[in-house]
Amino acid sequence: MTDQSSPNTPAWNRTPQRVLSYASVDPERRVGLPSGRFTTPSATAAFVIGLVLMGIIYGSAWSVRETEVGAMAWRYLTGFSGIPIPISLLTCWSAAILLTKAAKVGAQRTALRLRFMPADPGFVLSVVTVDRVIDSIEEGVDEPHRFLLLDRVLTALKSIRNIGRIGDLDEMLNSAAEADEDAMDSGYTVVRGFIWAIPVLGFLGTIIGLTEAISGFGGVLDASDATMDVLTMKLTEVIAGLDTAFVTTGEGLIAALLLHLLLTFVRRSDERLLDDCRQYAARNITAHVRLTPGERI
C-alpha cells in the first residue's frame, strides 16, 4: 500500500511498510483521551476538552478582573443570578464536540490518500486476488477498522466470496454508506440538544430578572412616602432585574447562533467526507470487479 502521492507501488511479494497509523492522526488519541468511532468524538473526551475551554475563558477573565474591561467580562460571565455559568458550560461543551469532530474528519480524510490496488490498469478483483488486497490494507495501516473508508472497504472485500453479482457488491457498499450517514447524523444529537437548551437557559434568566424587577417595582409603589434616596435605591433594583432579563437572553441567543453556524460548517465537511468515501470505494472496488458469463466473482 502506498500514498497516492507516491509514484511507485510496492511489489505484491514484498511486505508493505506501515504508511498510516490511527494513533498518529486521531486528535483524541494523540492527547491520550478515549477515541470515538470514526468522526464522532468520545463523550468523555468532549467533556474534558469543554472543561478545559471553559477554564481558559474563566481563568483569563479572572486574571484581569481588576481592570475595567476585565471586571465587565467577569460580571458577564458570573453575574446575573449565575445564569451565564451554565450557558458557558454548555457552549464550551458543544464547541468542544464540534471542533473535535472537525479534527476527526480531517484525520479520516487521510485514508483517502491511500492506494491499496495495484497500479496495473488491468488488475481484476476476484476471489483469487481479494486476499492480496486485504493483506495490503491490514499490513500497511495500523488499526484500519478505525478509519471509516477502510472499514467499509474491508467489510466489502471480506464478503466478496459470497457475492454473485457486481450489483450485489455495489448494494453492499451503498448499504454501508447509508449506515455511516445515519451514524454521522446521530453524532450531532447531543449538540442539537445543547443548542436548544442554551436559549432556554437565557429565557430562564429572563423570568428571574422580570420577577426581580416586578418585585422591586412593587416595593417602589409601597414606598410612596419614602425619601428620594429610598426611591432611587428601589428603582435601581428594578433596573438590575431588567438587566438580568435582557443580558441572559442575549447571551443565550448569541451562543446558540454561533454554535449553529459552527455546526453547519462541520456537518458540511462531514457530509463531504462521506461523499468522497462513496466515490472512492466505487472507483477502487466496484470498478475493478470483472465477471465472465456464468461465473461468480
C-alpha positions as CSV (number, residue, x, y, z in Angstrom):
1,M,0.0,0.0,0.0
2,T,1.3,3.5,-0.8
3,D,0.2,7.0,-0.5
4,Q,-1.4,8.2,-3.8
5,S,1.2,11.0,-4.0
6,S,3.9,8.3,-4.3
7,P,4.9,7.5,-7.9
8,N,5.7,3.8,-7.2
9,T,3.7,1.0,-5.8
10,P,5.5,-1.8,-3.9
11,A,5.6,-5.3,-5.3
12,W,2.9,-7.7,-4.1
13,N,5.5,-10.2,-2.9
14,R,7.0,-7.6,-0.5
15,T,5.5,-6.8,2.9
16,P,4.4,-3.1,2.7
17,Q,5.6,-0.7,5.4
18,R,3.2,1.0,7.7
19,V,2.1,4.1,5.9
20,L,-0.8,5.2,8.2
21,S,-1.3,4.9,11.9
22,Y,-4.6,5.8,13.6
23,A,-2.9,6.9,16.8
24,S,-0.8,9.4,14.9
25,V,-3.7,11.2,13.2
26,D,-6.7,11.0,15.5
27,P,-6.9,14.1,17.7
28,E,-8.3,12.4,20.8
29,R,-5.8,9.5,20.7
30,R,-2.9,11.9,20.2
31,V,-3.6,13.6,23.6
32,G,-4.3,10.4,25.4
33,L,-8.1,10.6,25.6
34,P,-10.6,7.9,24.6
35,S,-11.3,8.0,20.9
36,G,-14.8,7.9,19.5
37,R,-16.0,6.0,16.4
38,F,-15.0,7.5,13.1
39,T,-15.9,11.2,13.2
40,T,-18.0,11.1,16.4
41,P,-16.0,12.3,19.4
42,S,-15.9,10.3,22.6
43,A,-18.3,11.7,25.3
44,T,-15.5,11.7,27.9
45,A,-13.0,13.5,25.6
46,A,-15.5,16.1,24.6
47,F,-16.5,16.9,28.2
48,V,-12.8,17.1,29.3
49,I,-12.0,19.4,26.4
50,G,-15.1,21.5,27.1
51,L,-14.0,22.0,30.7
52,V,-10.5,23.0,29.5
53,L,-12.0,25.6,27.2
54,M,-14.2,26.9,30.0
55,G,-11.3,27.0,32.3
56,I,-9.2,29.0,29.9
57,I,-12.1,31.6,29.4
58,Y,-12.9,32.0,33.1
59,G,-9.2,31.9,34.1
60,S,-8.4,34.6,31.6
61,A,-11.3,36.8,32.8
62,W,-10.4,36.2,36.5
63,S,-6.7,37.2,35.9
64,V,-7.8,40.6,34.6
65,R,-10.8,41.2,36.8
66,E,-9.1,44.2,38.5
67,T,-9.2,46.2,35.2
68,E,-12.2,47.9,33.9
69,V,-12.6,45.6,30.9
70,G,-11.8,42.6,33.0
71,A,-14.4,43.5,35.6
72,M,-17.0,43.8,33.0
73,A,-16.1,40.5,31.4
74,W,-16.1,38.8,34.8
75,R,-19.6,40.2,35.6
76,Y,-21.0,39.0,32.3
77,L,-19.5,35.5,32.9
78,T,-20.6,35.1,36.5
79,G,-23.2,37.7,37.4
80,F,-26.9,38.0,36.6
81,S,-28.1,35.4,39.1
82,G,-25.4,33.0,37.9
83,I,-27.2,32.1,34.6
84,P,-24.2,32.8,32.4
85,I,-22.2,29.9,34.1
86,P,-24.4,27.0,32.8
87,I,-24.7,28.8,29.4
88,S,-20.9,28.9,29.2
89,L,-20.6,25.3,30.2
90,L,-23.0,24.0,27.5
91,T,-21.4,26.4,25.0
92,C,-17.9,25.2,25.7
93,W,-19.0,21.6,25.7
94,S,-20.8,22.0,22.3
95,A,-17.8,23.8,20.8
96,A,-15.5,21.0,22.1
97,I,-17.7,18.4,20.4
98,L,-17.8,20.3,17.1
99,L,-14.1,21.3,17.0
100,T,-13.1,17.7,17.9
101,K,-15.4,16.4,15.2
102,A,-13.9,18.7,12.6
103,A,-10.4,17.5,13.6
104,K,-11.5,13.8,13.3
105,V,-13.0,14.5,9.9
106,G,-9.5,15.7,8.8
107,A,-7.9,12.6,10.3
108,Q,-10.4,10.3,8.5
109,R,-9.6,12.0,5.2
110,T,-6.0,10.8,5.4
111,A,-7.2,7.4,4.4
112,L,-8.4,8.8,1.0
113,R,-4.8,9.4,0.0
114,L,-4.0,5.6,0.2
115,R,-3.8,3.3,-2.8
116,F,-4.4,-0.3,-2.0
117,M,-4.9,-1.6,-5.5
118,P,-2.0,-2.4,-7.9
119,A,-1.1,0.3,-10.3
120,D,-1.7,-2.2,-13.2
121,P,-4.9,-0.9,-15.0
122,G,-5.7,-4.5,-16.0
123,F,-5.9,-5.7,-12.4
124,V,-9.1,-7.7,-11.8
125,L,-10.6,-8.1,-8.3
126,S,-11.8,-11.6,-7.8
127,V,-11.8,-14.4,-5.2
128,V,-8.2,-15.2,-6.2
129,T,-6.8,-11.7,-5.8
130,V,-9.0,-10.3,-3.0
131,D,-6.8,-11.7,-0.2
132,R,-3.8,-9.8,-1.5
133,V,-5.7,-6.5,-1.3
134,I,-6.9,-7.3,2.2
135,D,-3.4,-8.1,3.3
136,S,-2.1,-4.9,1.7
137,I,-4.6,-2.8,3.8
138,E,-4.1,-4.7,7.1
139,E,-0.3,-4.7,6.8
140,G,0.0,-1.1,5.6
141,V,-2.4,0.6,8.1
142,D,-2.4,0.4,11.8
143,E,-6.0,-0.2,13.1
144,P,-7.6,0.0,9.7
145,H,-11.1,-0.6,11.1
146,R,-10.9,2.8,12.9
147,F,-11.0,4.5,9.5
148,L,-14.4,4.9,8.0
149,L,-13.3,4.3,4.5
150,L,-11.1,1.3,5.2
151,D,-13.7,-0.3,7.5
152,R,-16.2,-0.1,4.7
153,V,-13.8,-1.4,2.1
154,L,-12.6,-4.3,4.2
155,T,-16.1,-5.4,5.0
156,A,-17.0,-5.5,1.3
157,L,-13.7,-7.3,0.4
158,K,-14.1,-10.0,3.1
159,S,-17.7,-10.6,1.8
160,I,-16.7,-10.8,-1.8
161,R,-16.6,-14.7,-1.8
162,N,-20.3,-14.8,-1.1
163,I,-21.3,-12.3,-3.7
164,G,-22.6,-13.5,-7.1
165,R,-23.1,-10.2,-9.0
166,I,-21.3,-6.9,-9.2
167,G,-24.6,-5.3,-8.3
168,D,-24.5,-7.2,-5.0
169,L,-21.2,-5.6,-4.2
170,D,-22.4,-2.2,-5.1
171,E,-25.5,-2.7,-3.0
172,M,-23.4,-3.7,-0.1
173,L,-21.2,-0.6,-0.4
174,N,-24.3,1.6,-0.7
175,S,-25.9,0.0,2.4
176,A,-22.7,0.6,4.4
177,A,-22.6,4.2,3.2
178,E,-26.2,4.7,4.3
179,A,-25.4,3.2,7.7
180,D,-22.5,5.6,8.0
181,E,-24.7,8.5,7.1
182,D,-27.2,7.6,9.9
183,A,-24.3,7.2,12.4
184,M,-22.9,10.6,11.3
185,D,-26.3,12.3,11.8
186,S,-26.7,10.7,15.3
187,G,-23.4,12.2,16.2
188,Y,-25.0,15.7,16.3
189,T,-27.8,14.8,18.6
190,V,-26.1,16.0,21.8
191,V,-25.1,19.3,20.2
192,R,-28.6,19.9,18.9
193,G,-29.9,19.3,22.4
194,F,-27.4,21.8,23.8
195,I,-28.2,24.4,21.1
196,W,-31.9,24.1,22.1
197,A,-31.1,24.2,25.9
198,I,-28.8,27.3,25.8
199,P,-31.6,29.8,24.7
200,V,-33.9,28.2,27.3
201,L,-31.4,29.0,30.0
202,G,-31.4,32.5,28.7
203,F,-35.1,32.7,28.9
204,L,-34.9,31.3,32.4
205,G,-32.8,34.3,33.3
206,T,-35.5,36.5,31.7
207,I,-38.1,35.0,34.1
208,I,-35.8,35.5,37.1
209,G,-34.9,39.1,36.0
210,L,-38.5,40.1,35.4
211,T,-39.6,38.5,38.7
212,E,-36.9,40.6,40.5
213,A,-38.0,43.7,38.6
214,I,-41.7,43.3,39.3
215,S,-41.0,42.6,42.9
216,G,-38.8,45.7,43.1
217,F,-41.4,47.8,41.4
218,G,-44.0,46.7,43.9
219,G,-41.6,48.0,46.6
220,V,-41.5,51.3,44.9
221,L,-45.2,51.6,44.9
222,D,-45.4,50.7,48.6
223,A,-42.8,53.3,49.4
224,S,-44.9,56.3,48.3
225,D,-43.9,58.3,51.4
226,A,-40.3,57.4,51.3
227,T,-37.4,59.8,50.7
228,M,-35.9,60.3,47.3
229,D,-32.8,58.3,48.2
230,V,-35.0,55.3,49.1
231,L,-37.0,55.6,45.9
232,T,-33.8,55.8,43.8
233,M,-32.4,52.7,45.5
234,K,-35.5,50.7,44.8
235,L,-35.7,51.8,41.2
236,T,-32.0,50.7,40.8
237,E,-33.1,47.2,42.0
238,V,-35.9,47.3,39.3
239,I,-33.4,48.2,36.6
240,A,-31.0,45.5,37.8
241,G,-33.7,42.9,37.4
242,L,-34.4,44.1,33.9
243,D,-30.7,43.9,33.2
244,T,-30.6,40.3,34.2
245,A,-33.6,39.6,32.0
246,F,-32.2,41.1,28.8
247,V,-28.5,40.2,29.2
248,T,-29.0,36.5,29.9
249,T,-31.4,36.2,27.0
250,G,-28.9,37.9,24.7
251,E,-26.1,35.7,25.8
252,G,-28.1,32.6,25.2
253,L,-29.2,33.6,21.8
254,I,-25.8,34.7,20.7
255,A,-24.2,31.5,21.9
256,A,-26.8,29.4,20.2
257,L,-26.4,31.3,16.9
258,L,-22.6,30.9,16.9
259,L,-22.9,27.2,17.7
260,H,-25.5,26.6,15.0
261,L,-23.2,28.3,12.4
262,L,-20.3,26.2,13.5
263,L,-22.4,23.0,13.4
264,T,-23.4,23.9,9.8
265,F,-19.8,24.1,8.6
266,V,-18.7,21.0,10.5
267,R,-21.7,19.0,9.2
268,R,-20.9,20.0,5.7
269,S,-17.3,18.7,6.0
270,D,-18.7,15.5,7.5
271,E,-21.1,15.1,4.5
272,R,-18.3,15.7,2.0
273,L,-16.2,13.0,3.7
274,L,-19.0,10.5,3.2
275,D,-19.5,11.5,-0.4
276,D,-15.8,11.2,-1.1
277,C,-15.6,7.8,0.6
278,R,-18.6,6.6,-1.5
279,Q,-16.9,7.7,-4.7
280,Y,-13.5,6.3,-3.7
281,A,-15.0,2.9,-3.0
282,A,-16.8,2.9,-6.3
283,R,-13.6,3.7,-8.2
284,N,-11.3,1.4,-6.4
285,I,-13.5,-1.6,-5.6
286,T,-16.5,-1.9,-7.9
287,A,-14.6,-0.7,-11.0
288,H,-12.0,-3.5,-10.6
289,V,-14.5,-6.3,-10.4
290,R,-15.0,-8.3,-13.6
291,L,-17.3,-11.2,-14.3
292,T,-17.4,-13.5,-17.3
293,P,-20.7,-15.1,-18.3
294,G,-21.7,-17.8,-15.9
295,E,-19.0,-17.1,-13.3
296,R,-19.3,-15.7,-9.8
297,I,-16.8,-13.2,-8.5
